[in-house]
Amino acid sequence: MKKFEFGNRVFIIAEVSGNHNGSYETAEKIVRAACEAGVDAVKLQTYPLDEVTIDSDKKWFQVNVNDAWKGRKLIDLYKLVYTPWEWQEKLKRIAEEEYDVLCFSTPFGLRAVDFLEQIGVQAYKIASFEIGDLELLKKIGETKKPVIFSTGLANLDEIELAYKTLKDSGCPKIGILYCISSYPADPDQMNLSTLPNLKEKFPEAVIGLSDHTLTTETAVAGVAFGAKIIEKHITLRRSDGGPDSGFSLEPQEFKELVRQARNVEKSIGKPTYGVGEREKENLVFKRSLFIVKDIRKGEIFTRDNVKSIRPGYGLAPKFLDKIIGRIAREDIERGTPISWDLVEE
C-alpha cells in the first residue's frame, strides 16, 4: 500500500460525503468511480452522531439555511449524511487494495478518531466547521499522522490557532485547504489570490483548495495559483439527489478535472526565458539577415540588397545597422544568409 504523501505533485481528493444516500452499493460504486477517475485519495466522513449534536426540537437545533430542510431538526440532516461505520473498512480496502488509492476520513468526534485508528487510516481531514474544536484537534494531532484541514468560515486568527494546536500536539505535516463554505459556491466568492497569501503566512504547510463550485474551472485555476491539494465532491449522478449532490462532480467530470489539473500542473514549471529544447527546431522561422539581390565583391551592403526576412539562418536582425554601408568580401548570390565572414572588416 502506498504511503500517504502530499505536497509534491497536486494531490487530488474525491469526497464521498453523504452522496451514497444510505446505500452501501452506491457508496462502493462512488469509491470505484473516484479511483477510476485517477484521484490520489478517496475521503469518507465518520460521524458519532451524539458528539455532533443532540436530538432536540428547540429552535437552535432546527435547520434554517436550506429551503428543503428549513424547520427540520439538525440531527436529521446528519442522519441523512451518515456513513455507517461498518462500511468504512470495506470501502477503504477496496480503494487501497484494488486500486492503490488512499482512503481516509473526516472524524466528527473523539470516538471517530479511535475508530479510524483501529481501521488504520494514514491521515486525517478536519472539516471547516470543526477547526475550532481544539480537543478534537489535539486528539488528531497526537496520532502523529498527517492532517489536512479546511478553512471555511474561519478568520486568520482561527486558522493560526488550529495550525498551532495541531503542531503542538505532534502533527508531523499539515495541509491547509482554502475553502468557501457555501453550497454551492459561486466563482465570484472564491478569491483564489488567497492561496499564495496563505503560503506566505504558513510556509511550512501544504496549501490547497476545497472547492464547492459547480464546475472544474475554479479547482483547475487553484492549481495555477499554487494549490497542491484539490478536494472536490463526487456523486454518481446529480439527479440522484442527496445533501451534497448539487455541487458534486459526476465520474466523467471528475476524470476531466484530474486530467486538466495534471496538465496545468505540468505547464507551471519555473521562470524561463530563451529557447526551450523542443523549440529549437522552430528557430528557422525567426527573422534573420539575407542577401536579396546578387552582390559583387567590393560592393556595399544597402537596404536594397539586404533585408530581415525568414528563415533564421543569417545574422540576427539587430545587426542590420552594422551591416549597412560595409563592403562585401566576395561575390554573394541572392538568397544567401549573411554571416560575418562575408563582410570586410
Protein Blocks (a to p, Z undefined) as FASTA:
>chain_A
ZZddehiaccddddfkjmnnopaklmmmmmmmmmmnopabdcdddddfklmbccdfbfkl
ccfkbfklgoiafklmmmmmpccfklmmmmmmmmmmmnopacddddfbfklmmmmmmnop
abdcddfklmmmmmlmmmmmmnopacdddfehiafklmmmmmmmmmmnopabdcdddddd
dddddfklnommlmmmmmmmmmmbccddddfbfblklmmmmmmnopabdcddddfblklg
pjklmmcccfklmmmmmmmmmmmmmmnmpadedjdfklmmmmmmpccdddfbdcdehiac
dfklgccdddfkbccfklmmmmgopacfbdcdehiacdfklpcZZ
